[in-house]
């Protein structure tokens, strides 16, 4: 048990605690304030524009080539496809009519 010894100085008295030395295993813990930086980061950019409906990964998750990352709202692209198909059908009819007219005028 530590015993208290008083050291005398001309102006002040300072209490001193004395104890017997012991050898112990002490766990090493370091508490510090700092910043953590990622080993590697990747910026992901879509090749097409559109509203993102769903994200299929969480930040920090490992992903591999071919993994589904996002679901983009397909309605814009489906509407553009229907418009292109309608334009194709119209152009095919116009081309057929132009060929028939060319054949008719060639026999005049």
C-alpha angles and dihedrals in degrees: 000000000000116000123209119237124188119220114206123217127177092251108022142022117226121195114227127195119212126195138171115260115250131186113228139162108246121191113238113236125169120195114192141154115237149128128264120214127194117252090226134000132197129202113216119207127177121233089217132043126236145109114299110232098181140007112216099198139050125233110273094020118133113243131188134212109285096024115138108247107170141010111218120201104265097198095090092051094043090053091048090050092051090049091050091048091050090049090049092051091048092049092048090053091048091049091050091050091048091052091049091049091048091051092047093050091044090061096050 
